[in-house]
Amino acid sequence: MRCRLPAHRPTHRAAPWRASARVAAWASVVWAAAAVHAGGTPPVSFAHKDWALQCDNTRTCRAVGYQSESGDSEPVSLRLTREAGPGTPVQIELQVSTEKASPAALHLKVGSLSLPGLQGDTPRIPAQQVPRLVQELLKNDEATVAAGKDPWVLSLAGASAVLLKMDEAQGRVGTPGALVRRGTRAESSVLPPLPAPRVNAAVPVAQRKADAALAKPLIAALDRASVEGQCNGDDPFRPDQVQVYRLTERKVLLSVPCAMGAYNFSQLLWLANDRPPYQPVLLDDVDGDFDPATGTVRSAMKGRGIGDCWFVREWSFDGKGFVLARESGDSLCRGFAGGAWQLPVYVTR
């Protein structure tokens, strides 16, 4: 029912992607590399048929299911969220997409369970109904959602495998609180939550009138051979094409527009001194639009032209360089304008 488009234009250094499976494969590699670089373990990502799982670096897991890709249902999605640790509850939210006006209420049916009167853009299933709903999701092939005469069909193909993977990622298999394979193993054996890393963000100093004039000498100091072949179109290294941002009393950020694809755009960023020797250093792992008000670089990659899945990364300036602050993405591209959900991969404080 809602369209969630990122506030900034989509950017990424990679070439445009057209197949959602290819985008998901790329994203899983980037996410794992980012987690290792940040000193943690790779986040758990898993997809099977019409369901997918994403656990972040705190061990909070989110499983999402959609309509069948081969069916004719309008977009519908269910999201299950569970934090790590013994005895934590499961939260379930529902979402549909329609070209009509947003329905006042939704009616979810699966197996013998009927849940009418679910209100809101992303209505949350009542907590007392969650355990029974989970069991019905595991026993049936599909669930239906209705608003008046308008129907949606949620595929449950892949739900069992994905929820089992969620249990495995959180160390719940064989415990009373497991979703799929319950047992008598002590609930206290469930893996605890991990603390989110702290990012000490620093606000850049005010821009100076003379900073724009640094573009020409900074460009002259670049090692262009190191980025040969990454950019397309007209010469992006013209002084009138680049941006210079003040970071500290002696450091600036040089932003160069690099590649324009069908629906993704990329930039190259260098950290440099504001006087000779400029010594510009390419930020290999940082790419996107810089916001001087917050000191953040944000990259948003659109998985398909219709914008039904996005992958977002954000870095914060800590006074010396840029550190990864957050990362999230859509696991499957299933027709929601702006994406159905943003599933956190990496979170910080």
C-alpha positions as CSV (number, residue, x, y, z in Angstrom):
1,M,0.0,0.0,0.0
2,R,2.9,2.3,0.6
3,C,5.8,3.4,-1.7
4,R,9.1,3.7,0.1
5,L,11.6,5.4,-2.2
6,P,15.0,6.3,-0.8
7,A,15.5,10.0,-0.3
8,H,18.6,10.2,-2.4
9,R,19.1,9.2,-6.0
10,P,20.3,5.5,-6.4
11,T,24.0,5.0,-6.6
12,H,26.4,2.2,-6.9
13,R,29.7,1.6,-8.6
14,A,28.6,-1.7,-10.2
15,A,27.0,-1.8,-13.6
16,P,23.2,-1.7,-13.7
17,W,21.5,-5.0,-12.8
18,R,18.3,-6.3,-14.3
19,A,17.7,-9.7,-12.7
20,S,16.6,-9.7,-9.0
21,A,18.4,-13.0,-8.4
22,R,21.6,-11.5,-9.7
23,V,21.2,-8.5,-7.5
24,A,20.6,-10.7,-4.4
25,A,23.7,-12.7,-5.1
26,W,25.8,-9.5,-5.4
27,A,24.3,-8.1,-2.2
28,S,25.1,-11.2,-0.2
29,V,28.7,-11.0,-1.2
30,V,28.9,-7.3,-0.3
31,W,27.1,-7.8,3.0
32,A,29.4,-10.6,4.1
33,A,32.5,-8.6,3.1
34,A,31.2,-5.5,5.0
35,A,30.6,-7.5,8.2
36,V,34.0,-9.1,8.2
37,H,35.6,-5.7,7.5
38,A,33.7,-4.2,10.4
39,G,35.1,-6.9,12.7
40,G,32.0,-9.1,13.0
41,T,30.8,-12.4,11.6
42,P,29.0,-12.4,8.2
43,P,25.2,-11.9,8.5
44,V,23.0,-14.8,7.7
45,S,21.2,-14.5,4.4
46,F,19.0,-17.2,2.9
47,A,16.3,-17.6,0.3
48,H,14.2,-20.5,-0.8
49,K,11.3,-20.3,-3.3
50,D,9.0,-17.4,-2.3
51,W,10.6,-16.8,1.1
52,A,13.8,-15.2,2.3
53,L,15.7,-14.6,5.5
54,Q,18.0,-11.8,6.7
55,C,19.7,-11.7,10.1
56,D,21.7,-8.6,11.1
57,N,24.9,-8.3,13.0
58,T,23.0,-8.3,16.4
59,R,21.4,-11.7,15.5
60,T,18.0,-10.1,15.0
61,C,16.4,-12.1,12.2
62,R,13.6,-11.1,9.7
63,A,11.9,-13.6,7.4
64,V,9.7,-12.4,4.6
65,G,7.3,-14.3,2.2
66,Y,5.6,-13.1,-0.9
67,Q,3.1,-14.1,-3.6
68,S,4.3,-16.7,-6.1
69,E,6.5,-15.2,-8.8
70,S,4.6,-17.4,-11.3
71,G,1.1,-16.6,-10.1
72,D,-1.3,-13.8,-10.9
73,S,-1.8,-12.3,-7.4
74,E,-1.1,-8.7,-6.7
75,P,1.9,-8.1,-4.4
76,V,1.5,-9.3,-0.8
77,S,4.1,-9.9,1.9
78,L,4.4,-11.2,5.4
79,R,7.4,-10.3,7.7
80,L,8.4,-12.2,10.8
81,T,10.8,-10.5,13.1
82,R,12.6,-12.0,16.1
83,E,15.4,-10.7,18.3
84,A,18.1,-13.0,19.6
85,G,18.0,-14.5,23.0
86,P,16.0,-17.0,25.1
87,G,12.2,-16.6,25.2
88,T,12.0,-13.7,22.7
89,P,8.6,-13.3,21.0
90,V,7.9,-13.3,17.2
91,Q,6.3,-10.2,15.6
92,I,4.5,-10.6,12.4
93,E,3.4,-7.8,10.0
94,L,1.4,-7.9,6.8
95,Q,1.5,-5.7,3.7
96,V,-0.3,-5.6,0.3
97,S,0.1,-3.5,-2.8
98,T,-2.8,-2.3,-4.9
99,E,-3.5,0.3,-7.5
100,K,-6.8,1.1,-5.8
101,A,-7.2,3.1,-2.6
102,S,-5.6,1.6,0.5
103,P,-8.1,-0.8,2.1
104,A,-9.4,0.1,5.5
105,A,-8.8,-3.4,6.8
106,L,-7.4,-6.7,5.7
107,H,-8.6,-10.3,6.4
108,L,-5.9,-12.9,6.6
109,K,-6.8,-16.6,6.2
110,V,-4.5,-19.6,6.4
111,G,-5.6,-23.1,7.1
112,S,-8.2,-23.0,9.9
113,L,-7.1,-19.6,11.2
114,S,-9.1,-16.5,10.2
115,L,-7.9,-13.0,11.2
116,P,-10.2,-10.2,10.1
117,G,-10.1,-6.5,10.8
118,L,-6.3,-6.0,10.4
119,Q,-5.9,-2.3,10.1
120,G,-3.1,0.0,9.0
121,D,-0.6,0.2,6.1
122,T,1.4,-2.7,7.7
123,P,-0.9,-4.2,10.2
124,R,0.7,-6.3,13.0
125,I,-0.8,-9.6,13.9
126,P,-2.1,-9.7,17.5
127,A,0.6,-11.3,19.8
128,Q,-1.8,-13.9,21.1
129,Q,-2.4,-15.2,17.5
130,V,1.2,-15.4,16.5
131,P,2.0,-18.9,17.7
132,R,-1.0,-20.4,15.9
133,L,-0.3,-18.4,12.8
134,V,3.3,-19.7,12.7
135,Q,2.0,-23.3,12.9
136,E,-0.5,-22.7,10.1
137,L,2.2,-21.2,7.9
138,L,4.2,-24.4,8.3
139,K,1.3,-26.7,7.5
140,N,-0.2,-25.0,4.4
141,D,0.7,-24.2,0.8
142,E,-0.7,-20.7,0.7
143,A,-2.5,-18.0,2.7
144,T,-5.2,-15.6,1.4
145,V,-5.6,-11.9,2.2
146,A,-8.8,-10.0,1.3
147,A,-10.2,-6.5,1.5
148,G,-13.8,-6.7,0.4
149,K,-13.8,-8.5,-3.0
150,D,-10.1,-7.8,-3.6
151,P,-7.9,-10.9,-3.0
152,W,-4.2,-11.6,-2.6
153,V,-2.5,-15.0,-2.4
154,L,0.6,-15.4,-0.2
155,S,2.7,-18.3,-1.2
156,L,4.1,-20.5,1.7
157,A,6.5,-22.3,-0.6
158,G,9.9,-22.0,1.2
159,A,8.5,-20.9,4.5
160,S,9.5,-24.0,6.4
161,A,13.1,-23.9,5.1
162,V,13.5,-20.2,5.9
163,L,12.0,-20.4,9.4
164,L,14.3,-23.4,10.1
165,K,17.2,-21.3,9.0
166,M,16.1,-18.6,11.3
167,D,16.1,-21.1,14.2
168,E,19.5,-22.3,13.2
169,A,20.9,-18.7,13.1
170,Q,19.7,-18.0,16.6
171,G,20.6,-21.3,18.1
172,R,17.0,-22.4,18.7
173,V,16.8,-25.8,17.0
174,G,15.7,-28.4,19.6
175,T,14.5,-25.9,22.2
176,P,10.9,-25.2,23.3
177,G,11.0,-21.9,21.6
178,A,12.0,-23.1,18.1
179,L,9.6,-22.3,15.3
180,V,10.2,-25.5,13.3
181,R,12.1,-28.3,15.2
182,R,11.1,-28.0,18.8
183,G,12.7,-30.1,21.6
184,T,13.7,-30.2,25.2
185,R,17.1,-28.6,25.0
186,A,17.3,-25.8,27.6
187,E,16.0,-22.4,26.4
188,S,19.0,-20.8,28.1
189,S,21.2,-22.4,25.4
190,V,19.8,-20.1,22.8
191,L,22.4,-17.7,21.4
192,P,22.3,-14.2,23.1
193,P,22.0,-11.0,21.1
194,L,25.2,-9.2,20.0
195,P,25.7,-5.5,20.8
196,A,25.5,-3.1,17.9
197,P,28.9,-1.4,17.3
198,R,29.2,2.2,18.2
199,V,29.9,4.8,15.5
200,N,31.4,8.1,16.7
201,A,30.1,10.4,14.0
202,A,31.6,13.8,13.6
203,V,29.9,16.7,11.9
204,P,32.1,18.3,9.2
205,V,33.3,21.9,9.6
206,A,31.7,24.7,7.6
207,Q,32.4,25.0,3.9
208,R,34.8,27.7,2.9
209,K,34.4,30.0,-0.1
210,A,37.8,28.9,-1.5
211,D,37.0,25.2,-1.4
212,A,35.5,25.1,-4.9
213,A,38.8,26.3,-6.3
214,L,40.5,23.1,-4.9
215,A,38.8,21.0,-7.6
216,K,41.4,21.7,-10.3
217,P,44.6,20.9,-8.3
218,L,42.9,17.9,-6.6
219,I,42.0,16.4,-10.0
220,A,45.6,17.0,-11.2
221,A,46.9,15.0,-8.2
222,L,44.7,12.0,-8.9
223,D,46.0,8.6,-10.0
224,R,43.4,8.2,-12.8
225,A,45.0,4.9,-13.9
226,S,43.7,3.3,-10.8
227,V,40.1,3.9,-11.8
228,E,40.5,3.3,-15.5
229,G,37.4,1.7,-17.0
230,Q,35.1,2.4,-14.0
231,C,33.5,5.5,-15.5
232,N,31.6,6.0,-18.7
233,G,30.2,9.0,-20.6
234,D,31.9,12.3,-20.9
235,D,35.0,13.1,-19.0
236,P,33.9,13.1,-15.3
237,F,37.2,14.8,-14.2
238,R,36.3,18.2,-15.4
239,P,36.4,20.8,-12.6
240,D,32.9,21.8,-13.3
241,Q,31.7,18.2,-12.8
242,V,33.2,17.5,-9.4
243,Q,32.3,18.6,-5.9
244,V,34.7,19.5,-3.1
245,Y,33.4,19.2,0.5
246,R,35.1,20.4,3.6
247,L,35.5,17.8,6.3
248,T,38.0,19.2,8.8
249,E,40.4,22.1,9.1
250,R,42.8,20.3,6.8
251,K,40.9,17.5,5.1
252,V,38.4,17.7,2.2
253,L,36.3,15.1,0.2
254,L,36.4,15.1,-3.6
255,S,33.3,13.6,-5.3
256,V,33.5,12.7,-9.0
257,P,30.5,11.5,-10.9
258,C,31.5,8.2,-12.5
259,A,29.0,6.0,-14.3
260,M,25.4,6.3,-15.4
261,G,23.4,3.2,-16.0
262,A,19.8,2.5,-16.9
263,Y,18.7,3.4,-13.4
264,N,21.8,3.4,-11.1
265,F,24.4,6.1,-10.8
266,S,27.8,5.9,-9.2
267,Q,30.4,8.3,-7.8
268,L,34.1,8.0,-6.8
269,L,35.3,9.6,-3.6
270,W,38.8,10.7,-2.5
271,L,39.9,12.0,0.9
272,A,42.6,14.6,0.4
273,N,44.6,17.4,2.1
274,D,43.5,21.0,1.4
275,R,47.0,22.1,0.5
276,P,50.0,20.6,-1.2
277,P,50.9,17.8,-1.0
278,Y,47.2,17.0,-1.6
279,Q,47.8,13.2,-1.5
280,P,44.2,12.2,-2.5
281,V,43.3,8.7,-1.3
282,L,40.6,6.8,-3.1
283,L,37.8,5.4,-0.8
284,D,37.5,2.0,-2.4
285,D,34.6,0.8,-0.1
286,V,32.7,4.0,0.1
287,D,30.4,5.2,-2.7
288,G,27.4,7.5,-2.9
289,D,26.0,10.9,-2.2
290,F,27.7,12.9,0.5
291,D,25.5,15.0,2.9
292,P,27.7,17.8,4.4
293,A,25.1,18.5,7.0
294,T,25.4,15.1,8.6
295,G,28.8,13.9,7.3
296,T,27.3,10.8,5.8
297,V,27.7,9.1,2.5
298,R,24.6,7.2,1.3
299,S,24.4,4.6,-1.5
300,A,21.1,3.2,-2.7
301,M,21.0,0.6,-5.5
302,K,17.8,-0.1,-7.3
303,G,17.6,-3.8,-8.1
304,R,15.1,-3.4,-11.0
305,G,13.8,-0.5,-13.1
306,I,10.3,-0.5,-11.4
307,G,12.0,0.1,-8.0
308,D,10.5,-2.9,-6.1
309,C,13.8,-3.7,-4.4
310,W,16.6,-1.6,-3.0
311,F,20.0,-2.1,-1.4
312,V,21.1,0.7,0.9
313,R,24.4,1.4,2.6
314,E,25.4,4.4,4.7
315,W,28.8,5.5,6.0
316,S,29.5,8.1,8.7
317,F,32.5,10.4,9.0
318,D,34.3,9.8,12.3
319,G,36.8,12.7,12.2
320,K,39.4,10.7,10.3
321,G,37.6,8.7,7.7
322,F,34.3,7.0,6.8
323,V,33.0,3.9,8.7
324,L,30.0,1.7,7.8
325,A,27.0,2.8,9.8
326,R,24.1,0.8,8.4
327,E,23.2,-1.6,5.6
328,S,19.9,-3.0,4.5
329,G,18.1,-4.5,1.5
330,D,15.1,-6.2,0.0
331,S,15.6,-9.9,-0.3
332,L,13.2,-10.5,-3.2
333,C,11.9,-8.2,-6.0
334,R,8.2,-8.9,-6.0
335,G,6.3,-5.9,-7.4
336,F,6.1,-3.5,-4.4
337,A,6.7,0.1,-5.7
338,G,9.6,1.4,-3.6
339,G,10.2,-2.0,-2.1
340,A,8.1,-4.0,0.5
341,W,10.6,-4.0,3.3
342,Q,14.1,-2.8,4.2
343,L,15.7,-5.7,6.0
344,P,18.7,-4.6,8.2
345,V,22.0,-6.3,7.5
346,Y,24.3,-4.2,9.6
347,V,23.2,-1.8,12.3
348,T,25.2,0.5,14.7
349,R,24.6,2.9,17.6
